Amino acid sequence: MKLNMLYMLVVTMGYALNQNAVAGFDEGKAAFVQRDFATAIKEFTPLAEKGDARAQHILGMMYDEGQGVPQDYAKAAEWYKKAGNQGHQDSQYNLGVMHAQGQGVEHNDEESFKWFEKAAKQGHILSQFALGRLYTVGRGVKADGKLANDWYRKAAEQAHFKAQLALGKNYLDGNGIKKDVKLAESWIRKSAEQGHHKAQYEMGLLYRDGIAVKKDAKQAYIWLELAAKQDHVGAQMARDALAKTMKADDIAAAKLAASNWQAKTPSQKSAQ
């Protein structure tokens, strides 16, 4: 999924440009907020044509979404590339996605990897996770479990819940990294606490089987219930099987705890 937060991008973006450029951007921003996309395009285009990477990225997003212009993935990719070549992380990430999908550009896994890597090296969370996946499956690059986990860790440390789960599972199974069930539990828990149903399912299994934590049927039920409420079929089956071994009072207490549970907001902004 491409980074698609154009409204917030336009509203919050600041510029260190000359006075006329600032005025043009401010007028474009005001028009965009009012959903006057035609005026926004008119204001942003001169800035983009003069080489401003952030304006180029905005135009890419507007062509991508068909806002003020007919939707045109090829033109979106052209503007993303202009911005990406100047180091704009979000444009680099979007180009990675477009090359992976063959959307507006040729389907090219090596190009996809190249753009993800450019953004990832600048700290772009989604690109770091994407690189982890590419190194895992060997798409656009030779599979490498160690490098996959290196990139998962970078994203996980920035609170990306899918990266946290991937890293935790790899510690649990010893995939590309030395097996360590304590570290596995720690990363899986971080993901589960953000509300990720797949991680909640894994936490349920850890408590059910007593892996890295003390075996606890009630805690297992809570985590499985949380995942089951998000339509995780495996969690539903595991929960129901576990219930057959539990007392009614314990099941009721676990259901109550699950109903009162709230996801934790990470201290750092995570990209999902």
C-alpha positions as CSV (number, residue, x, y, z in Angstrom):
1,M,0.0,0.0,0.0
2,K,1.4,3.4,-1.0
3,L,1.9,6.0,1.6
4,N,-1.4,7.8,1.3
5,M,-1.6,10.7,3.7
6,L,-1.8,13.6,1.3
7,Y,-4.2,15.7,3.3
8,M,-2.0,15.7,6.4
9,L,1.1,16.1,4.3
10,V,-0.2,19.2,2.7
11,V,-1.5,20.7,5.9
12,T,1.6,20.2,8.0
13,M,4.4,20.6,5.5
14,G,6.8,23.6,6.0
15,Y,9.0,25.2,3.4
16,A,12.3,27.1,3.4
17,L,11.7,28.8,0.0
18,N,11.6,32.3,-1.3
19,Q,8.7,34.5,-0.4
20,N,6.8,33.9,-3.7
21,A,7.3,30.2,-3.5
22,V,6.0,30.2,0.1
23,A,2.9,32.2,-1.0
24,G,2.3,29.8,-3.9
25,F,2.5,26.8,-1.5
26,D,0.3,28.5,1.1
27,E,-2.3,29.2,-1.6
28,G,-2.1,25.6,-2.8
29,K,-2.5,24.3,0.7
30,A,-5.5,26.5,1.4
31,A,-7.1,25.3,-1.8
32,F,-6.4,21.7,-1.1
33,V,-8.0,22.0,2.4
34,Q,-11.1,23.4,0.8
35,R,-11.0,20.5,-1.7
36,D,-10.4,23.0,-4.6
37,F,-8.0,20.6,-6.2
38,A,-7.9,22.5,-9.5
39,T,-6.5,25.6,-7.8
40,A,-4.2,23.4,-5.7
41,I,-2.7,21.8,-8.9
42,K,-2.3,25.3,-10.4
43,E,-0.3,26.5,-7.3
44,F,1.8,23.4,-6.8
45,T,2.8,22.8,-10.4
46,P,5.1,25.8,-10.8
47,L,6.9,24.9,-7.6
48,A,7.3,21.3,-8.7
49,E,8.5,22.3,-12.2
50,K,11.2,24.5,-10.5
51,G,12.5,21.4,-8.7
52,D,10.9,21.5,-5.3
53,A,10.8,17.9,-4.2
54,R,8.0,18.2,-1.8
55,A,5.7,19.9,-4.3
56,Q,6.7,17.2,-6.8
57,H,5.6,14.5,-4.3
58,I,2.3,16.3,-3.7
59,L,1.6,16.3,-7.5
60,G,2.5,12.7,-7.6
61,M,0.0,11.9,-4.9
62,M,-2.7,14.0,-6.6
63,Y,-2.2,12.2,-9.9
64,D,-2.1,8.9,-8.0
65,E,-5.5,9.7,-6.4
66,G,-7.1,11.6,-9.3
67,Q,-7.5,14.8,-7.3
68,G,-7.9,17.8,-9.5
69,V,-6.6,15.8,-12.5
70,P,-7.6,12.5,-14.2
71,Q,-6.0,9.6,-12.3
72,D,-2.8,8.9,-14.1
73,Y,-0.3,6.4,-12.5
74,A,2.3,7.1,-15.1
75,K,2.4,10.8,-14.4
76,A,2.3,10.1,-10.7
77,A,5.3,7.9,-11.1
78,E,7.1,10.7,-13.1
79,W,6.6,13.2,-10.3
80,Y,7.6,10.6,-7.6
81,K,10.8,9.9,-9.5
82,K,11.7,13.6,-9.7
83,A,11.2,13.9,-6.0
84,G,12.7,10.5,-5.3
85,N,15.9,11.4,-7.2
86,Q,16.2,14.4,-4.8
87,G,16.0,12.1,-1.8
88,H,12.3,12.4,-0.9
89,Q,11.6,9.3,1.2
90,D,7.9,9.0,0.6
91,S,8.2,9.3,-3.1
92,Q,11.0,6.6,-3.0
93,Y,8.7,4.3,-1.1
94,N,5.8,4.9,-3.5
95,L,8.0,4.1,-6.5
96,G,9.0,0.9,-4.8
97,V,5.4,-0.1,-4.5
98,M,4.6,0.9,-8.0
99,H,7.4,-1.1,-9.5
100,A,6.4,-4.1,-7.3
101,Q,2.9,-3.8,-8.7
102,G,3.6,-2.7,-12.2
103,Q,1.4,0.4,-11.6
104,G,2.3,3.3,-13.9
105,V,5.8,1.8,-14.5
106,E,7.1,-1.6,-15.5
107,H,6.9,-4.4,-13.0
108,N,10.5,-4.7,-12.0
109,D,11.5,-6.2,-8.6
110,E,15.0,-5.0,-8.8
111,E,13.8,-1.4,-9.3
112,S,11.3,-1.9,-6.5
113,F,14.1,-3.0,-4.2
114,K,16.3,-0.1,-5.2
115,W,13.8,2.5,-4.3
116,F,12.8,0.8,-1.0
117,E,16.5,0.7,-0.1
118,K,17.0,4.4,-0.8
119,A,14.2,5.3,1.5
120,A,15.0,2.7,4.1
121,K,18.5,3.9,4.5
122,Q,17.1,7.3,5.4
123,G,15.0,5.7,8.2
124,H,11.7,5.3,6.4
125,I,9.8,2.8,8.4
126,L,7.6,1.3,5.7
127,S,10.5,0.9,3.4
128,Q,12.5,-0.8,6.2
129,F,9.8,-3.4,6.7
130,A,9.4,-3.8,2.9
131,L,13.2,-4.6,2.7
132,G,12.8,-7.1,5.4
133,R,10.1,-8.9,3.4
134,L,12.1,-8.7,0.2
135,Y,15.2,-10.2,1.8
136,T,12.9,-12.9,3.4
137,V,11.4,-14.1,0.2
138,G,14.3,-13.2,-2.2
139,R,12.3,-10.8,-4.4
140,G,14.5,-8.4,-6.3
141,V,17.4,-9.4,-4.2
142,K,19.0,-12.6,-3.0
143,A,17.2,-14.0,0.1
144,D,19.2,-13.3,3.2
145,G,17.7,-14.1,6.6
146,K,20.2,-12.0,8.5
147,L,19.6,-8.9,6.4
148,A,15.9,-9.5,6.6
149,N,16.0,-9.4,10.4
150,D,18.3,-6.4,10.4
151,W,15.7,-4.4,8.5
152,Y,12.8,-5.8,10.5
153,R,14.6,-4.7,13.7
154,K,15.1,-1.1,12.3
155,A,11.3,-0.9,11.6
156,A,10.4,-2.7,14.9
157,E,12.4,-0.2,16.9
158,Q,10.2,2.5,15.4
159,A,7.1,0.7,16.6
160,H,6.1,-0.9,13.3
161,F,3.8,-3.7,14.6
162,K,4.2,-6.0,11.6
163,A,8.0,-5.8,11.8
164,Q,7.8,-6.5,15.6
165,L,5.8,-9.6,14.9
166,A,8.1,-10.7,12.1
167,L,11.2,-10.2,14.2
168,G,9.6,-12.0,17.2
169,K,8.6,-15.0,15.1
170,N,12.0,-15.2,13.6
171,Y,13.5,-15.3,17.1
172,L,11.0,-17.9,18.1
173,D,11.8,-20.2,15.1
174,G,15.5,-19.3,14.7
175,N,15.0,-18.0,11.2
176,G,18.0,-16.1,10.1
177,I,18.9,-15.3,13.7
178,K,19.8,-17.2,16.8
179,K,16.7,-18.7,18.5
180,D,15.8,-16.7,21.6
181,V,12.3,-17.3,23.0
182,K,12.6,-14.4,25.5
183,L,13.4,-11.9,22.8
184,A,10.7,-13.6,20.7
185,E,8.1,-13.0,23.4
186,S,9.2,-9.4,24.0
187,W,8.8,-8.4,20.3
188,I,5.6,-10.4,19.8
189,R,4.1,-8.7,22.9
190,K,5.0,-5.2,21.7
191,S,3.1,-6.0,18.5
192,A,0.2,-7.6,20.3
193,E,-0.1,-4.7,22.7
194,Q,-0.7,-2.4,19.7
195,G,-3.7,-4.5,18.7
196,H,-2.2,-6.7,16.0
197,H,-4.5,-9.7,15.8
198,K,-1.8,-12.1,14.5
199,A,0.6,-11.1,17.3
200,Q,-2.3,-11.6,19.8
201,Y,-2.8,-15.1,18.5
202,E,0.9,-15.8,19.0
203,M,0.8,-14.5,22.5
204,G,-2.1,-16.8,23.2
205,L,-0.1,-19.8,22.0
206,L,2.9,-18.7,24.2
207,Y,0.7,-18.6,27.3
208,R,-1.1,-21.8,26.4
209,D,2.1,-23.7,25.9
210,G,4.3,-22.0,28.5
211,I,6.9,-20.8,26.0
212,A,9.0,-17.9,27.4
213,V,6.2,-17.2,29.9
214,K,4.6,-19.2,32.7
215,K,1.8,-21.4,31.4
216,D,-1.4,-19.6,32.1
217,A,-4.8,-20.6,30.5
218,K,-6.6,-17.4,31.5
219,Q,-3.9,-15.2,29.9
220,A,-3.9,-17.5,26.9
221,Y,-7.7,-17.1,26.6
222,I,-7.5,-13.3,26.8
223,W,-5.1,-13.0,24.0
224,L,-6.9,-15.6,21.8
225,E,-10.2,-13.9,22.5
226,L,-8.7,-10.5,21.4
227,A,-7.5,-12.0,18.2
228,A,-10.7,-14.0,17.7
229,K,-12.8,-10.8,17.9
230,Q,-10.8,-9.6,14.9
231,D,-11.9,-12.7,12.9
232,H,-8.6,-14.6,13.3
233,V,-9.9,-18.1,12.6
234,G,-6.9,-19.9,14.2
235,A,-7.5,-17.9,17.3
236,Q,-11.2,-18.8,17.4
237,M,-10.4,-22.5,17.1
238,A,-7.6,-22.4,19.7
239,R,-9.7,-20.4,22.1
240,D,-12.7,-22.8,21.8
241,A,-10.4,-25.8,22.3
242,L,-8.8,-24.2,25.3
243,A,-12.2,-23.4,26.9
244,K,-12.9,-27.1,27.1
245,T,-10.1,-27.4,29.6
246,M,-11.0,-24.4,31.7
247,K,-13.4,-23.7,34.6
248,A,-16.5,-21.5,33.7
249,D,-15.4,-18.8,36.3
250,D,-12.0,-18.6,34.7
251,I,-13.5,-18.2,31.2
252,A,-15.8,-15.5,32.4
253,A,-13.0,-13.6,34.0
254,A,-10.9,-13.9,30.9
255,K,-13.7,-12.6,28.7
256,L,-14.2,-9.7,31.0
257,A,-10.5,-8.8,30.9
258,A,-10.6,-9.0,27.1
259,S,-13.6,-6.8,26.9
260,N,-11.9,-4.1,29.0
261,W,-8.6,-4.4,27.1
262,Q,-7.2,-1.4,25.2
263,A,-4.4,-1.2,22.7
264,K,-1.3,0.8,23.7
265,T,-0.2,3.7,21.6
266,P,3.5,3.5,20.8
267,S,5.6,6.3,22.0
268,Q,7.0,6.8,18.5
269,K,4.8,7.2,15.4
270,S,4.4,3.9,13.6
271,A,3.6,3.4,9.9
272,Q,1.3,0.5,9.3
